[in-house]
């Protein structure tokens, strides 16, 4: 029988497709990782049937290298399936079981097709085994890529979210930094701050690092670069929100902040910024009695926080 | 030969760099500017680089050099309108142009020049 075309895989797929499909689906549904909550027997059957016919097209060509053009259809289908499963929240093994559970039924059919010819059986088994393994690895790769894309997208979103430049007053910008500063983030921070300086023509920018958990030499260097770049454009930077521990770290690390103005709180920095702009905040009228009680009550929790 | 025009406005010199700088152009500018400061007896130089989109270390150093030379010739230099990309490049190149004064636009640059020259005038007058 094997002599029909010399290609046992093609023969089996042509002759025993129905039984293969049935056994394969059975194997997938009964596998320990089968997600009955995410997929159904019907869906698995459809996917398996489609894959078997694509596999047959590929096997007909006699090509064993799955990177060959004949395998394009099978590869694409696997890629679609595995990225879809990645998005649905399947685990890698739950995704790979699709292709690996095809082994058992295929080998069974192969053994039935080549009785009394152990040498050819072994050879064909080995070939098919290698092919299925490569298809399985390919599935995992695509799965991984899908996950990585999700991670990269989230990173980008996080980066955009975490670097807002706010206008405190006409001509005074503030950049409240939250979270650890690494090189990639500093680049985004620097670019968005400088861009806003150009757009708004603000001569003073306050960089508030209250939300930065730790400052090491690298972070300090990044900050200094941002300040230097802003200065080159003609804007002054004030660094505020330096906590006592961070002040200690900066001195212990021997970081030279040079002529950069630093303030403990954003409020202090804002006061300096207003002063430099020739502005001042004054009380228009003394608080009225009724209002003052209200105001005191309202501001009481604030004061506690401070 | 290609040259960057130097405009005289009262006691100030105004240079606007509208083209991409190459090394020879930069050297010519340096020569022209220093001689113009002397002949026009200028007290201040304003260099507008808002149209400059690319810099290299040479142009960066040239800006610093021009500022230093003008100072020796008793003129203040202010560089205005640097683009963010240019500023980032210079900082990454390690050229923070310590001796150069900067401003966001021409108006602010002019105001800065005036205040610097006034301050210097008072210093020169000495303790009366």
Interface residues (C-beta under 8 A of the other chain):
Chain A: X190 X191 X194 X195 X197 X198 X201 X202 X203 X225 X228 X229 X230 X231 X232 X233 X234 X235
Chain B: X79 X80 X81 X82 X83 X84 X86 X87 X88 X90 X91 X92 X96 X97 X100 X102 X103 X104 X105 X108 X109
